[in-house]
């Protein structure tokens, strides 16, 4: 199971996440988030990472030019984009990207199931509030291209058995406080994810 640890704000957490077995690290470039990181600070962290770890920049309702510039400045390999307000011209992106579907119902997932997508629960704010997506919405969906986010923690991962999700994205479920990860929680989460 591929696991992305999102909301990385410092090198110690990044290295602990990798040692725990994370496939990818997420950096939040949405200024209203408590996990926001300056692109050049993110670049400093990325420059210290070992090989074969994917770096992912999270963006909320931004234009392609901004996303391209930040990904360049921060050395991101993938852009994870929430585009509720249709700000992003995806044809203008210079970087590989994945769309975030903030699901309000099963139909939101079904209409996007042919692409690799990240599915999160819809909330009025953006990210890291721990709200879960209703698992019954995935019963008639091929989940092999879906990365699941929202309210995940070690204690509820067994519920995902049999769905066949491509990966998991976790932030608040492995934190000791907003923006600061808990090393043992990351270890426990990834171990549990690999047992699904």
Buried (B, 14 or more C-beta within 10 A) or exposed (E): BBBBBBBBBBBEBBBBBBEBBBBBBBBBBBEEBEBBBBBEBBBBBBEEBEEEBBBBBBBBBBBBEEBBBBBEBBBBBBBBBBBEEEBBEEEEBEBEBBBBBBBEEBEBBBEBBEEBBBBBBBEEEBBBBBBBBEEEBBEEBEBEBBBBBBBBBBEEBEEBEEBBBBBBBBBBBBBEEEBEBBBEBBBBBBEBBEEB
